[in-house]
């Protein structure tokens, strides 16, 4: 039976150390396959053997590139999360109140265009089965977002654009709430309104959130200059 099974395995399966020319393709393919599996299944239901089989390779390749399943999970998540972090880091380095509008659209677009990312985050945040995975999601997602947005707001307040009596930490929480709630509770909200929740809806919401903030947090000095 073992001989029959071995003969039936695809001949394209990669064995051993990959060539440099194929290194990036193999690594990316593993991340793509793993991300899809993590989006459709509980983390504990997925093994390196299953991922390797779906990717038409061997568990050895996962160990070679990522060490283990958790390393692969982090890498698969990071490829979608890093572009958002890069934008937030740039906004913190060069703050502008216009960035607030961009931040709303950044979150809404990320979720609308990649529902799988939202499913993975939501599933693991409400589960206590894998505390190390939950801790990583919190550290690499909300914590980094909080840090960069707070830095941006603190700089804008020091510049005189944001009212001095406002607490940057509380304001950061308010902004993140406006970013996350419409995404996390999309099915609930859709049941309450007649408008389809699509990108047109999110563009309108981003603009209204931005207008709401600009009309409530900015100083007379800022408004006199624009």
N, C-alpha and C positions, 0 to 999 in steps of 0.2 A: 504493500500500500504506500510506503514511503517513497518508493521509486516512482510510482504513478503520480503522486502529488508533486514531486520535484519536477517531473517533466511538464506538468501542467502550468508551472509558474511562468510568468512572462519573461521572455529572454532579455527584455530591456531593463530588468531590475539591476540597480547599481550595487556592486559589491566592492567593499574595501574603500581605500582612500580615493576620493574623487580627483580628477584632473582639475587644474586651476581654471581652465577655460569653462568648465561646467559648474564650478563651485557656486557662483551666485545663483544660477538657475535652480540647482538642487535645493539650496537653502530657501529661496523664495517659494519654490513649489511646496516644500514642507510647511512653511508658515501659512500659505494659502489653504492647503488641505486641512491643517490643524485648526485654523480659525473657523472654517466652515463646520467642522465636527464639534468644536466647543460651542458654537452658536446653536446647534441643534440638539445637543446632549448635555447632561450633567457632567461636570468635570471628572467626577469619580467613575463615570461610565466609559471614559475614553482612556485607552492604554497606548503606550508607544507602539505596541505591535499593531493595533488597529490603525493608528495614524500612518505607520509605515506601509501597511497593506493598501490603504486608500491612495497613498502617494506612489505606489509601485516601487518601493525601495525597502530597506531593511531597518530595524531598530538601531543598528550600528551607526547609520547615518544621522539619526537623531542625537545619539550620544556624541558623535563627532562634532556636530554643529552647535548643539544646545545643552549638552550634558545629560539632560533628563526631560521629562514631560513638563515640569514646571518652568524650566528654562525656555522651552519651546512656546509655552503659553505666554510668557512675558514678551518674547520676541514677536509673536503673532499679534499681540495687542499693541505693542509699541509702534508697529508700522502704520497703524491707523491713528494712534494717539499723538505721535511725535509732531505731525504737521500742526496740530492745534497748539501744542506747547510752544512750538517755534514762533507762532503768531503772538501768543500771550507774552513770551519773553521779549519780542520786538516791541510790543506795546509798552511794556514796563520800562524798556530802555529809552524809548522816545514817546512819552505820554502825550496824549491829546484827548480831549473830550469826545471827539469824533470816533475814537477807538471804541467807545461804549457801544455804538451802533454796530461796529464790526464784530465785537465780541458776541453780541446776541446772535447775529447771523452765523458766526462761526459755530456756535453750539447747535443751532437749529439745523444748519446744513449738514453737519457731521452726522446727526441722528437721522435726518430725513434720507440722506444718501446711503447710509450704512446702518440699516436696522439691526443687523447681526451684532454690531458693536454694542448697541443699546441692550440687546437681549442678554449678551454675555455679562455685562456689568450688572444689570438688574438681577439676574439669576444668582450671581455669586455674592451680591451685596445683601440679599435677604436670606442667604443660607449660612449656617454655622458649621457646615461639614468641612470646610477648608479655610480655616482662619488665616493661613499664610497667604492664600490667594486673595482673600478679602482685604487683608492688610496692604498687600501690594497695590491693589486697585485704588484704595484710598490714598496711599502715598503718592502714586504716580499720576492720579487723576485729580481729585478734588484738592489735595494739599498743594500740588504745584499750581493749579489754577488759582487757588486762594492767594498764594504767595505773590504771583505776578500781578493779579488784579489789585491787591492791596498796595503793592509797591507803586503801581501806576497812579492810584487814587491819592496816595500820600504825597507823591511828587506834584500832582495837580493842585492839591490843597496848599502845599508850600509855595507854589507859584502864584496862588491867589485866585485860582479858577473855581475852587470848591469852597463852600462856606466853612469857616473855621470851627464852628460849633458842631459840625458833623463828625461822627466817629468813623474813620476809614475802615475799621474792622466790621462794624455793623453795616456799613454801606456795601462792603464786599459781599457780605452774606445776602443782603437784599438783591444785589445784582446776580449772584449765582442762583438765587431762588427763582428769579425771573428767567434765567437761562434754562434751568433744569426742570422746573415744574411742568411747563408745556410739553416737554419731551417725555418725562417719566410717567405722566398721567394722560398721555395722548388719547388712549381709548376712552377714558372717562370724559375728557373734555369733548371729544367728538360726539359722544352721546348727549351732550348738553347743548350743543350749538348746531345750527343748520349749515354752516359754512364748512366746506371740505378743508381738512387740515393738510395742506400741500405747501409747496415752497412759496406760492403767492401769499398764502395765509401767514407763513412765517416772516416773509418780508414786511408785511403790514404790521405784524406784531412787533418785530424788531424796531421799526420806525416809531411806533407808538410808545414802546418802552423807552426809547431814546428821548423822545419829546417829553415824556413824563419826568425823566431824570433831569434833563437840561432845565426844565421849568421849575425844578424844586431844589436842586443842589448847587446851582451856580451862583457866583457872587455878582454884585452890581458892577464890579470892576470888569469881570469877564464879559458881561452883557453889553457894557459900554464900548468894549473893544471890537466886538464882532459886527 
